[in-house]
Amino acid sequence: MSTQASYAPNSALLFERAKQVMPSGYTRHMAVTNPHPVYAEKADGCWITDVEGNKRIDYVNNFSALIHGHNKKEITDIVTSQVSCLISAILPSEWEIKLAELITARIPSCEQVRFMNSGTEAVMIAVKAGRAYSGKSKIAKMEGGYHGQFDLTETSFQPNPGNWGSENAPNSVAYTQGTPKSVTDEVVILPLNNIEAARAILRANADDIGTVIIDPLRLQLGMVEPDLDYLEMLREETEALGMVLVFDEVFSLRSSYGGTQGLRGVTPDLTAMGKIIGGGMPIGGLGGKKEFMSVFALDDGDPKVKHSGTFTANPMSMATGYVGMSLMTPEAFAELDRLGEKLREGLRKIAGDLGVVGHVEGVGSLNALIMHEAPIKNYREFVGAVQAGFLDRIQVFHQLLLEQRLLTMRGGFILSTAMTDDDIDFTLEGVSKALTQMQAL
Ligand SMILES: Cc1ncc(COP(=O)(O)O)c(C=O)c1O
C-alpha cells in the first residue's frame, strides 16, 4: 500500500526552510507527517485551508481543543476586545473568577479550581498536590497512558516488549533518553483494565504511592475507555489506601457537560483539565474538592504547594475560555452527541457494507474508526495491533481522506459545534470513497 502524500509544493518548500531552523523541521512531534507536514494557511468554521489552497473539514480540531472549530464569532469578538483591553498583568482579573465559577458549577468534584497554561502543567501540579496531601511521593499511572510532557507522567507512555516486563507487574520505563532512574523509580505502572493485578500492585505499594492518575477516556488507544469496574476499583482502593485519585480530563472533559466523570459516575479527588476550557487559547486547570485543593491555601501562612507562573490565568485565556465554555450548554453538548451518533452509525454501516476490518468507538463528539478487529483493552493489545499493521492501515486511510477533503488523525473524528448534518453527510461519503479505494490497493 502506498502512503505517499499528495503533491504539495508549497508545503514542501516551507518544510525545507523549517528543517534549517528546527530539528528535523518540527517543533511538535505529535504532528509529524511523512514525507512532510501540510502547512495551514487559514480556517473558518469546520474548514481548514492549507497553503496549496486545499480546503478540508478539520476533524482534529487541534487535538480536540477547538470545540467550536475555527473563527467562531463570539470567540473572535472576545479575543479582539480583550487584546486591546488587557493581555496579561501581575494583577488578577475578574475573568479567572468567572471561568472558575463556571467550572465549579458544572463539575461537582471541582469545588475549587486553579489555572495553568497547558494540560501538561495541570498534571504536573496535580502530582505535587497529590504528594502534599497524601504525604507519599510515588505516583501510579497506567501503562501506555498519555498525560503530556512531564517526565514523571510520561514514564511508560510507549514501552516495548523488550523492556515492559511482566503483564501483571509492568516495568517503569523512561520515555525520553537521559531520564534519571530516580524519576522512573518514583512511578509505579498499572496494567489498564486488569483489576486484580492493579489492585495487588496498589496494595503492595500502599506505603509509597500518594497519587494515582488515569485518563478516563483514552485518545491514544482510539477512544478506548477504562472499564467502569476498573475505575470503581481505583476509586475504592485509593480511598482505602490513602492515595489521591486524579482524573486527567485534559482530553476527556469534552465528552459531556460534566466531563467523563459525569458520564461514568466515578468521582476523582482532583481533575486535571486543559484544551476546551481555553476556548482555543492555551490553558490548563486543576480542580478538586476543597479538602484536596487546601494544599494551595494560605491559611497557615505558607501553602503546602506553591504554584504561580508568568502567564498563569492570563486574561486572554481566561476570557476566551469563559466565552467558549459558556456556549457549551447542555443543549450544545446534546447536539454534538446527536451528530456524533449520526457519524458513528454511518461509519458502522459503511464499514459493515464494505467488510472493513475494524469497529467504531466513541462518545459524544469523540469518535474513531479503529482498523483492528477486536476492541483494544490495554496498551499491550495496542502494540499487538500495531504489529499487525493497525497504524499502517490508519496512515493510508488518513492520506485517502485528505483527498476527500477530510483532515483526521489516527482514525479519529473529533467534532466541533461548527459542524452540521451536511458536513456529516459529506464526511460519510468521503469515508466510503476512501475505504473503497483502500480495498483496491
Ligand atoms: C489526556 C491528556 N493529558 C495531558 C495532555 C497534555 O496537554 P497539553 O498538550 O495541553 O500540555 C494531553 C494532550 O493531548 C492529553 O490528551
The ligand as an SDF file (V2000), in Angstrom:
LIG
                    3D

 16 16  0  0  0  0  0  0  0  0999 V2000
   -5.0390   13.1210   28.4700 C   0  0  0  0  0  0  0  0  0  0  0  0
   -4.0660   14.2370   28.2300 C   0  0  0  0  0  0  0  0  0  0  0  0
   -3.3680   14.7360   29.2570 N   0  0  0  0  0  0  0  0  0  0  0  0
   -2.4960   15.7540   29.1100 C   0  0  0  0  0  0  0  0  0  0  0  0
   -2.2770   16.3020   27.8740 C   0  0  0  0  0  0  0  0  0  0  0  0
   -1.2790   17.4100   27.7240 C   0  0  0  0  0  0  0  0  0  0  0  0
   -1.9190   18.6310   27.4590 O   0  0  0  0  0  0  0  0  0  0  0  0
   -1.0860   19.8140   26.7420 P   0  0  0  0  0  0  0  0  0  0  0  0
   -0.7820   19.3330   25.3630 O   0  0  0  0  0  0  0  0  0  0  0  0
   -2.0070   20.9870   26.8060 O   0  0  0  0  0  0  0  0  0  0  0  0
    0.1420   20.0100   27.5570 O   0  0  0  0  0  0  0  0  0  0  0  0
   -2.9880   15.8160   26.7730 C   0  0  0  0  0  0  0  0  0  0  0  0
   -2.7530   16.3750   25.4290 C   0  0  0  0  0  0  0  0  0  0  0  0
   -3.0960   15.8240   24.4090 O   0  0  0  0  0  0  0  0  0  0  0  0
   -3.9030   14.7460   26.9440 C   0  0  0  0  0  0  0  0  0  0  0  0
   -4.5980   14.2390   25.9180 O   0  0  0  0  0  0  0  0  0  0  0  0
  1  2  1  0
  2  3  1  0
  2 15  2  0
  3  4  2  0
  4  5  1  0
  5  6  1  0
  5 12  2  0
  6  7  1  0
  7  8  1  0
  8  9  2  0
  8 10  1  0
  8 11  1  0
 12 13  1  0
 12 15  1  0
 13 14  2  0
 15 16  1  0
M  END
$$$$
